[in-house]
Amino acid sequence: MAVAGITTAQAQTINAVMHAPLRALDPVISTAYILRNYGYMVYDTLLAQDASNAIQPQMASWKVSPDGKTYTFTLREGLKWHDGTPVTAADCVASLQRWSKADKLGQLMASMLTEMKTTGDKSFDMTFNVPTDIALRALSKPSGVAPFMMQASAAAAPIGQPITSTIGSGPFKFNAAEYKPGVQAVFDKYTDYVPRSEPASGLAGGKVVKVDRVKWITMPDAMTAVTALMGGEVDFIEQTPHDLLPMLEGNADYTLSVYKKQGSQNLARLNFTQPPFDNLKIRQAALLALGQKPLLDAQVGNAKMYSTCAAVFGCGSTYASDTGKDKIIEAQPDKAKALLKEAGYDNTPIVLLHATDLINLSPMGPVFAQQLRNGGFNVQMLSMDWATVTARRASKAAPSAGGWNVFSTTNVLPDVADPLGFIGVAAGGDSAWFGWPNVPAIEEARGKMARTSDPAEAKKLAEEIQRQVIDQVVMIPMGEFTNVTSKRKVIGNQLDAAAPVFWNMTKSGK
């Protein structure tokens, strides 16, 4: 296939191994990070956060009414969809309506919204019931379910129905002809994309594409991927297994990079809707049974690359807290057993979903299973690929009928750090993330936080949310670790951003 007049053989291509295979093409329907990464290739956002986390215009600029309730967004010139048609305000309104049904911060924003309407082909208003800056925080959300803009015809799809369109307005075009689900995805430079004039910074500024195409190649075996990097078959590994780093360290042919915003927090999630974790004391026993260091040792190994802490919103973050430290960091199996006895636990099997095909998730299942057994639980660990985990965790059926009791995953630190947007703490029952906790006190505190502009009050509310999260065992924080990206020396200028993005990146030579 020709790319901007260049044959495939001549095209300058970055061959990348991402942390997971791309098997779906709707960046709004799931919190899977591979879909977020896909979204940043193909789509664009209205606002973005720069390297200092400041909110910047991206597709649009904004003005605020004197009463602080109405935000007017105006699209910049030159925005076109990949089919050549112009991006309109109607597209953006439709996109936000769909996105706000899927994302926790979007849901909170929508609950405060009294009206959203177009005021012209290139402008639209958002009016809220109180003065708030939640629109800016929501529309610049960098990760999880990021608010990508899509054509109104695609955004008309119900949130439970994946879109079929791959037409975006971002810096790369999706190459549908070369897509092999779960095997490879190819992105070609969109030659009609008009970048912003500012230098690239974080996810903001000019998205200038400096290569012809990017190819994501799936290599489930980590050793195969590292060997391919060393052999020049691939240029980039998004997440390199920590135990394989010595193969690359100290070699000038490779660059090893740690991007703090792409670091991860581990968490365990319990299903509130099924026995035995519909019982608070049994949830609390699970909290006491799990300890952070054994997992981090199995997952990372190198203590310089991980941290233990109690902070639900991230170690050292703006809202970091030690509340619950005595229950979280160290495993306390004897206390867990005593609490299970007090709760009348009847040895009901705990169905633990274990993802085997992702390097950071694979160690979790065996460690969690053993710790829960040490704490007195009867554990049935079911091993499967991550795609199967993501499908099964959506089920509210009994564990014996295709449901579950426990799953574990990781979230990147920018997602964790925001009490309003963090999926792990939202607790609105059926509208919550998988596990469906229903804790009105948390939702009340999140609502108050959305309305305050006082940093001290926000800090106090975040502390209350953490206390409730730990007391009710809405999620169990299991420590943090850094991810290491490895690249051949021919790859340069990767941006330090909340997601791995390929604009601004260069490739010199073959």
N, C-alpha and C positions, 0 to 999 in steps of 0.2 A: 504493500500500500504506500502511496506517495504521501509525504508529509510536507506541506508548504513547498512543493516543487522538488523535494529531496526524496530519493528512493529509500526504501526501508534499509537497504544495505549501507547507504551513506548516512542515514539519520544518526545524530548523536543521541544515544539512548542511555539512560540510567537504569540498570537492572537491579531491582531491590527485592529483598526478602523481608516481608512485613511480619508482624507478630502473629497474624492469623490469616487464613485464606479468605478471600472475598467471595461470598456465596449469595449475597443479596445486594440490591441496588436502591434501597430507600433509606436515606440517611436520617429520617425523622422517626421511623417506626421502631427503632431499637437503640439501646444505649451501648451496643457493641462498639468498641473503639475503632475497629476496622471500618465500620460504616461512617464514623466521624471522619476518619482519614480520607475515605473516598469522597465524602462531602466537600472537604477542603480542596480536593483536586478539581471537581466538576462545578461546584456552586460557589456562591459568594454570600457575604453577610452585610447587613445594613451598617453595622458598627463593628468595631474590633478593639481588642485590648493590645496596647503596645508592650514593649519589653518591660516597662515599669508598671504595668497593669492599669495605666491610664486609658480611659475610653476615648476612642478616636472615630471620626467619620470613616466609613469605608465605601459602601454604595451610596450612602445618604448623609446629609448634614441635618442638623436639627435646631429648632428654636423652642423656647419654653414660654408659656403665657405668664403674665405677671402674678397670677394666683398659684402658679406651680402645678396646675392640674392638666393642662393641655400641651402636648408635644406635637409639633409640626415637623414632619420629615420630608425632605426634598431630595429626589434622586439626582445624582451628578450626571453630566452629559456623557454620551458615548457608551452607555450600557446596552449590550445586545445579547440576546440568547444565542445559543450555538446554531440555531436555525436561521439567524440573521434578523429576526424580529426584535423590536425594541422592548426593553424591560419597562413595565408600567407600574404605577402605584397600585393598580388593581391586582397585579400579580403579587405584590408585597403584602397587601391586606389578606389575600387568600392564603398565602404562605403562613402568615402569622396566625391566622385563625386555625389552621391545621396543626401547626407546631405547638401552639399553646394548649392543645388538648393532650399532647404527648409528654411534654416536659413539666417537671415539678415547679420550676420557677415560672414557666409559662402559664401554668394553671393558677398560680398565685397572682400573677399579673392580670390574667383574665378576670379573676374574682373581684379586682378593684377597678376594672375598666367599665366605663358607662357607655362609651361609643368609640368606634374606630371606623373612619370613613375616608374615602378619597376626596380630595379637594381640587384635583386636576389630574392630567395624565401622569405627572411626575411628582405629585405630592399627596400626602395623606396625614390625617390628624388622629391622635390617640388622646382621649379625654378620660380622666380618672375621677373617682369620687372623693379623693383627698389629695392634697399636695404630696407628690412622691417622685422619686427618681427611678422607680422600679423599671420603667421602660428602658432607660439607658443600661441598667444592670442586666436586664433580660436580653436585649437585642445585641449585647456585646458578649454574651455567655460563650466562653471559648471551647467548651468541651461537653462531654456527655451527649445530650441531644442539642446540638448547636442550632441556632435559628437560621438555617440556610434558606435562601430565596429560590423559588421555583416558579415555573409558569402556572398561571391560574388554573389552566386545564388539568395539570397534574395535581395541584394542591386541592382540587375538588374531590379527590379520592378520600373516602372515610379513613379515619386514622388506623383502623384495624385492617385496612386493605393496602398492601404494598403498591406503590406507584410503579408503572411500567416504563415511564419516560426516563431517559438519561440526559435530557437536554437541560443544561444549566447555563449560567452566564459567567462562570469562573475561568481561571487562566488555562485550564486544560479541558479538552474534549474527550469524552469517553469513547473508546474505539470498540463499538459493539461487535464488529465483525471478528475481532481477535479475542474476544472475551471467552474464557473457558471457566465456568463457575468452579471455584475451589482450586483451580490450577493456575490461571494467570489472568491478569487484567492489564490492559494497555491504555495509556493516556497520551494523547497528542497535544502539542502546543496549540492553543487557540489563537491564531494569528490576528484575529480582530479584537482581542481583548485589549481594553485601554486601561493601563494601570494608573493608580494615583501617582501624583508627582513626588510625594514625600518618600524618603528612603524607607525601605522595609524595616520594621521594628516589631518583634513579636509576631502577632497575627495582623498587625496594622501596616499602613503604608503601601508602597508600590509593590504589587505582585508581578514582578518582572520574570518571565520564564526565559531561561538562558540555555535550555536544551530543547531538542526536537520532540522527544518523547520519554516517557517513564513507563517501565514495564515492571509490574509486581509479579514475582515468581514464587509459587508456593513450594517450600521445602520443609516438610513436617519434621524431618530428622535434623537436629541442630548441628551435629557433626558434619553432615553433608553440606549444610549451608556454609559453615566456616571453611570447609575444604574448598567449596566453590569460590568463596571470596579470595582465598589464597591462590587459587588457580586462575583468577581473573574472569571467571564465568559470571559472577555477580559483583556489584560495586558497593552494595549497601546492605547491612543487616540492622533492622530497626532495634531489636532487642537481642543482644548477644548473651548466651548463657554464661553466668558468672564463672562456672567451673571450666569453661573453654577459653577464657580471656588470656591465660598464660601462653596460648598458641600464637597470640597476636601482639602481646605486650613487648615493648622494647624493639619492635620492628618498624623501621622508618617507612616501610611500604604501606602501613595502615595507620589510620587515625581512630582513636578510641575517644568517644565524647559522651559526657554526662550532661544532660539538660535537666536542671532541677525541676522544671515544671512538668516534665514527663516522668518524674518519679511517682511511685505508687504506694497506696495504702492497702493492706490486706484487710478483708473483713469476712466475718461469718454472718449468715442471715438465717433466721429461724422462721418457720411457717406458723403464724399465729392462728391460722384457720383450722388446723388439724391437731388432734391429740398426738403426742402429749404436750406440745408446746403452746397449746391454748391455755395451759396452766402456768401462771406467772412464776410460781416457785420452781417449776421444772425448767423454765427458761433461765432462771437465775442460777440453777445448778449447772446448766451448760456453760454459762458465763464463767463460773468458778472453775470448771473442769479444763477450760482452754487456757493455754499460756503462750505468750508471743515468741519467746526465744527459740524453742524447739522448731517451730515452723520456719523462722528466719534462717536458722542454721541449715535446715534441709533445703530451703529455697535459694539462699544466697551464699551462705558459708562464710564469706568474708565480712567480719563484724564492722569493718570500715565502711561498708556499703549498705548497712541497715541501721535502723533505730527502733528501740522499744519506747513506747510512751502511751499514756492513757487518752491522749487528745483525739476526740471524735473528729474534730475539724483540722487535724494535721499537726504534727510535732512542730512547734515554733511558729505556727501560723498566727494571724491576727486574733483568732478566737481560740487559741490553744488553751487547754485546761487540764488540770490533774484530777478533776472530780472523778471518783471511782477508781483511782489508781490502785487502791488496796484490793480491788476485785478483778482487775483486768490483766496486769502485766505477768504475774506469776500464776501458774496453774496451782489450784488448791483442791486436789481430788478428794481428800478426806471431808472437807466442807461440802463439796458437791454431793458426795454419798449421803451425808447427814441430811442435806436438804431434800434429796430424792426420797429418803425414808419418811421425812416429815410430810412430804407432799403425797405420799402413797403411790409412788411410781410402781407400776405393775409389770415392769420389764418389757413394755411395748417397744418393738423394734423401731429404731431411728433410721430412716432412709436418708443416707448422705449421698448427694450427687458429686461425683468426682470426675473432673475434666482431665483427660490424659494427654491431649495433643498440644497444649500451650505450655511453654517452658516455665512460666511463673505460676501456673495453676496446678500442674501435675503433682508437685510435692505436697499440696495441701491436703488431699483426701486421706492418705495414709497417716499423716501426723494428727489431723483432727480426729480420725477414727480411733486411734490409739488413746488420745487424751480423753475423749468422751468415754471410752471403755474404762480407762483408769478411774474416771469419776462415777462409775456405776451404771452407765448406759449400755443397753443392748444395741449395737450398731450394725446396720446392714449397708455397706458401702457399695454403690453401683458405679462402675467405671464406664465412661463413654466419652465421645468427643465433645468439644465445647458447643458445637452447633446443636447437639442433642440436649445438652444441659440447658441451653437457652430456650429450647422448645418446651422441655419438661417443667422447668421452673415456673412457666406461665400457667400450669395446671393447678386448679383448686381441688382436684379429685383426691380421694384418700391415697396415702402412699402406696398401699397395696394394689391400687387401681390406676397407677400411672402418675401419682402425685409425688410429694416429697416432704421431708422435714427440715433438712439443712442443705444449703449450698454455700459455696465460698467463691470469692472473686477478688479482683483488685480494682481500685479507682485511682485515676491520676490526681495529683495533689490539687490542681485548680478546681476540680469538681468537689473535692472533699472540703475545701476551705470556705465554701459559701453555704452558710446555714439555710439560705432560702432555696438554693438550687440543688443541694446535695440529695440525691435520691435515697441515700441510706438513712436519712433522718425524717423525711416526710412521713407522716403517720395518719393519713386520712382514710384508713380502711380500704375500701375497694379501689380508691383512686391512688393508693400508695404503691410503691414498688413491690415486686414479688415478695411475698411474705405477709403483705397486707395488714400491717399493724394499725390499730385504731387507738390513738392516744390524743384525745381532744386538747390536753394541756400543751402538747407540742405544737399542734396546729394553731392554737391561740397565740403562743409565743412567736411563731413564724409570722403570723399576721401582724403582730405588733412591730416586729422587726422590719417588715416591709414598709411600715408607715413612719418609722422614726428616721431623723437625720442626725441624731445625737450619738456619736461614737461610744460614749460611756453607757448609754442605755442599750445600744446594740450589743455591746460586750456582755452586759448583765443578762440580756435575753438569751444570748448564745450559751452562756453558762447554765441557764435554766434548761435550755434544750438538751445540753449534754447530760445534765443530771437525770432528766426524764428518760433519755435514750438508754442510759445505763441501768436505771432502776427498772424500766420496763423491758429491757433487753431488745430494743428495736433493732440494733445491730451490735456486733462485737468487733471493735477495732483490734487488729492483730499485727500491728507494727508496720513500719514503712521501709522501703528499699529504693535504691537508685537503679535505673535501667541504663545500660551501656549500649550506645550505637557504634557499630564498627563500620569503617569505610575504607576503600582503597584510596591511596594518596591522590589519585586523579580526581576525586570528588572534593569540592570545596564550597565554602560559603553557605553551609546549612544554618538556617536561622535558629536561634534559641527561643523556642516558642512552646506553647502548651500542647501542640500537636506536631508530629513530624510532617513538615510541608516541603514541597519540592520546587516552589518558585524561589528565585534568587540563587539556587544551587547551580554549581558549574561542574562540568566534566572536561578535563584537559586530556587529550589523547584518547586511546582506546581502552 
